[in-house]
Amino acid sequence: MSAVKELWTVYTFQRALRALLQLPVRTLEALEAESDLHEPLAHDSSRPTGEDWDAATAALRTLYRFARTDGVSEVVADVREVIARDLRLEDYEIGLEHLPRLLSEREAYDLQQHYRQLRAQAFPQIVDSQVALHFQAVDVAGKGPSPAELVPLILLRMTFDEPVLGSDSLTISIPIEELLSLSKEIRQLQVKYDFISRTLGSTLLPPEAELQWPEGEQGA
């Protein structure tokens, strides 16, 4: 028995699973061919949106994880059993027919998950960042009619996958004078990374997505 039956007692999982199994046939077929379950069909403008879509894809990732440990047939059988017990099976039959293919192994996605796990084992990871230009008012005594001047600062807000210094996010200020130096260091890192990736080839674990350096800043 997989973990499906135990999780079925949670309403949010029931809702998510129902949303998955009642997706349109076209969407189910597209999901079968999708290699990335982290943000499935991200470039398909015709895909569903909204809370039901988010719930459906979350259910798919959960069932996929169960299938890797308990087996596809076991997970599908448990899903069919709880649906038949508590709901009208015929309302979900089409989704259930697609479920074995939806849960089949996806090598690219598994590699992405492995990559995430390796990164998370080392240090806290930045999962989101926001940059803003801020002007700080500074008092200037005895300097003309204006009592203050504005000093430009770059504010960088970073959100982490785990608490850092007791918080999930951290905001730092960067003097505007350091922007050029920081830009040069980033370009140097690009050059180093490109050299290392060319040297190590397939022995280097690839990033989750292809790196696209800004125009004119590719590693030489």
Disulfide bonds with the S-S distance in Angstrom:
none
